[in-house]
Amino acid sequence: MAKARILVVDDEKSMRDLLSITLEKEGYDVLTAPGGEPAIETLHRETVDAVITDLRMPKVDGLQVLRAAKEVSPDTAVIMITAVASTETAVEAMKLGAYDYITKPFKLDEVNLIVRNALERKRLRDENLYLRRQLETQHRFENIIGKSGRIAEVFDTIRKISDSPSTAMVTGESGTGKELVARAIHFNSFRRDKPFVSVNCGAIPEGLMESELFGHVRGAFTGAIANKIGLFSAAEGGTLFLDEITEIPALLQVKLLRAIQLREIRRVGDTKDIKTDVRLIAASNRDLEEAVQEGILREDLFYRLNVIPIQLPPLRERREDIPLLVAHFLQKFSKELGKDVRGVTPEAMAVLERYRWPGNIRELENVLERAIVLGAGDMLNVEALPESVRRERPVKGLDSVDLPDDGLDLEATLDAIESRYLQRALDRTGGVQTKAAELLKMTFRQFRYKLQKHHMMRKGSGADA
């Protein structure tokens, strides 16, 4: 790590020498200036982390050095030294941005402590600035990879709505980048310095969801041994991203609707409301109009969330973006894994562009990471790709589907097929609904809805029935 560089400014040589020796012993790189004029010249020529300057000097005094330091580098820590304990000059120096003020005579340990604290504060500021720039770079909408017309429309929407307080609904299949879009909206808005809080509603147990979203007060229920802020409060001033919004129970949807409309929440067990300022973005991989028709999502909540709809296309509908995504992930994983992979062969690219990508961008990312880990050489060839991608198989049974000459009732036919698969899943799992739902790649709530739809619910049946 580079040494911190400190500029010592004093018209007395003995004081410059004393401070230089002391600071060099502490491991700092020390520059000196015999007065204000040469100090300002040094500040324009050299980069320094801190300045220690005498306040009273002929011609150009310490306050002028302070002003110059803040003009050249606002984050440079400036420490003033004077033999005159003047409240007025101390206040003026602090108003101009001085870090601290030391009165002669002083102890060297005192100087070392103040310098250490000043440099630590500068380090933290620099680190926070760096992290903020990193976050802004990572989540700029320009870094959502793609050049297709559908993605260009998404870019345009993000530009237009970022500073709007309106709710947005992002829809698309799993793996299409819904959270990335939500983050891009947040980090391109005036809320970028406030929290971005993301939650997958399907991952929260139903009984805990209200407390997770709105918080609770001590004693609200068994186990509530202390007050807890919810996700709305955690995102105050920023953005709350609710993924898989259809997994929120119907009763809680009413409370969520109220929070959006009135911009206030009530913690579980509390008697008073709390005002809240949160930009809400929701997402789902389901057909939301169908979810409304099926009673899974309240219609009034749907319209409140769907003020600004953003539909993300599946990767198979934006195949022209696949080469760009491949280049992006190759660069990313080559750096992370320490491999020098420059690209893919034309044959491998043809395979990647032909594949249907049911898992969308997330699946492509996983495939390329695996290929780089297991592959050899600086170009990925077809053999580096998994078997499932190289030899995509048609969906079982579709080749034998026939349409009768007199047609058929498609909805009734699909209902019959769905009912048979539900029953087969129950038979295979011994009637355990949670396992049957997993077998059919459904959430438990979706599975229970399907059973009700087909009148397959048994009295007293539950998760273990």
Phi, psi and omega in degrees: 000136182293146178291146172290140183252129184237134176259121178258125184238118177198141180279354176260120182298321182299322179289320177299316181295317181299312181292323180298312181298316181298313184288325177295325176297331179278358177096013181267155172269119189248130170249151179231155176218134184279007181180178184294318182299306178297332178295315180294322175300318179296319180297326178283340184259326186241155174262125179232153180269331181210154176233130171247115186228141173292145182281314183261111177219151180293153178066283182247115185269182184295328178295324177291323175296318178301312180300318181294318180298316181289331177288318181286316183213095185303333183273355179293130180280130180241126180244126183264140176234134178210155177270354183247118181278081183255119179297320182297314180292326178297314180297318180297317179297317181293324177296327180281354175109014177295144179284317182202177190218120182242137180255133174286146354283149182232163175267142182296327177298325178295317178298313181301318181295315181296319179296316179301313181296320179296316181292325178294318178296319178296319180299315180296321178297314180298319181294317179295320178297317179298313181296321179296318178295322177299314180298316180297321179293316183294327189249010172299144181295338178297338181268006165281111193287131174156155177228000182292161181299321181296319180287326176299323177296321178296315177305313184296320179295317179300316179303316186286328190255353188307316183269003179280146176277356186294147176289153179229147177239118181256122180238155180159163180296162176301136177089007182271350176102035183295317180292326178299320177295317179299318178294322179297319177299313182296310187283355172254010182252173177290352178271006189301333181275356179258172187293147166248115183246124182245136179218136174266108185298333180287347182264356181260127176304140186304321183290342182255356190295319181297317179295321180296319183283315189251347182087176177211163176257159180303131179085005182296328179202170180301126181097350178276080187273354179206160175297148179221130175279147178267184183292329176299313180292324179296332181264011185310128181083349184245223186232135174250121181254115180255101179274150182054057185299333182288352179275357178282128181300154185302317182297321180286334176299326178297317181290326177294319178300317179297319179298322180288316184290315185265351184054046175209152182231162174229122179293151179300126179087357181267163180247356182235154181269154179239125177294145182220145177236093185223133171275125184256129173233126179248162180210155176201151174259010181259164170284109189288326177295323175294320178297324177293315180298325181277357178082010180280324179239128178299138182296318181293325177291321178302312182292328179290324181279330189270031179300314178238097180278138175231113181259120179267127181284149173292159184298328180294343178261006177218051186297336179294344178273349185300314178302322179294318179294320178299313179300319180297312183288328176297315179297316182298307186282332175299319179290314183293323186262359179069031179249147179257080180252119186269334182178193178239154179289157178304323180294318179294320178297322178298320178295315181296324181283336182277330185295149186277342178052066177298333177268005175058215188297323180299320179292317178300317179300314180295320180298316182289324176298315179298317182297321180290321179295315186268342184280172178225154180088176184266001176230131178278128178253181184301322183296339180283345181275149181295155181304320183297330179277321182293321183235077180293127182263143176294156178298132185303129173093343184291331181294333184264002181291133180232147178253118181302152181301325182269010178080185179205164176273098186298317183297317179293322179296315179294323177299318180296318179296316181298317180297320180294320179291323176299314181294320179295322178295320178294318179298317184291330183260012179067026178085004180279110190293324181298319179289323178296321178297317178298321181297326181263011178058042178241160167281161181298321179295321177296318181297315180298322178298317180297320178299316178297319181301321183263013178055045182252005180282136175258151180302132177076006180287146181213199184299330183254007183280000000 
